[in-house]
Amino acid sequence: MGLGKEVSDRELLKSVNKKLLQRAGGSGCKITAAVASGMVTLAGVLSEEYQRRALISSMNGINGVKRVVDLMTVAPRKKRE
């Protein structure tokens, strides 16, 4: 994609979902993404708080992302008996 070329939301969603698989694939996260006018909304459940910053940072690194909205929550820790 050349400089100055607008990235469609459809193409952006493909890139976002690919990055989500790379970043959150086997980590116990259950995150979904939506894209509208270059704005990425991440929603779902993280297994650890530190994952939030890594996911948001990786989304901001994708060409065409204008803003990331964080609707993610962290799953409560299971008590050990």
N, C-alpha and C positions, 0 to 999 in steps of 0.2 A: 504494500500500500504506500503510495507516494505521499510526500508532505502536502498538507493542505487538503487532502481528500477526506471527506467525511466518511466515517465508518458507520455502516447501517447497524441498527439495533440488533438485527438478526445475526450479523457477523460478530458483533460484539458479544452477544449471548453465547455463541459458540466458543469464543476465546475465553470467556469467563467460566463456562462450564468445564472446559479443558483444564484451566488453572485450578479450579476447585477440586477436580479429580486428582491432580498432582499434589495439591497441598493438603487436602482433607481426606483423601481416599481411604486409607486404612487407620485413621486416627480416632474413630468413634464419633466423628462429627456427622451431623445430619443437617446439612446446609443446602438451601435452595437459593437460586438467584433469579432476579427479574431485571430487565433492562428497558428503560424508556428515555428516549432523547439523550442517550449517553450517560444516564444516571443508573448506577447499579445498586439494587437493593438486595442485601443479604439477610436471609431469615433462617431460623432453625436453632438447633441446640449444639453447643460446643461441649466437649468433654472437659476442657481446661480453659481458664481465662487467657493464658498466654497465646492461645490459638487465634484469638480475635485480632490482635495487632498484626500477626503474620498474614492472615487472610486479607485484611483491609489493605495492607501494604502491597501485597501481590496484585490485588485488583487495581489499585492506583497505578501500577506499572504497566497496565495493558493499554495499548494504543487505542484512543477513542473514548476512554473512560473520563467523564467530566467530574463525577462526584460519586462517592460510595455512601449509601445509607445503611447503617448498622441496626438491624432488628434482631440480632442474635442474642441468645441467652446461654448461660452456663448451667449444665445439668447439676443438680445437687449431688454432693458426694454421698456415696453409699456408706452407711455405717458398718464398720467391721465388728463382728461379734467375738 
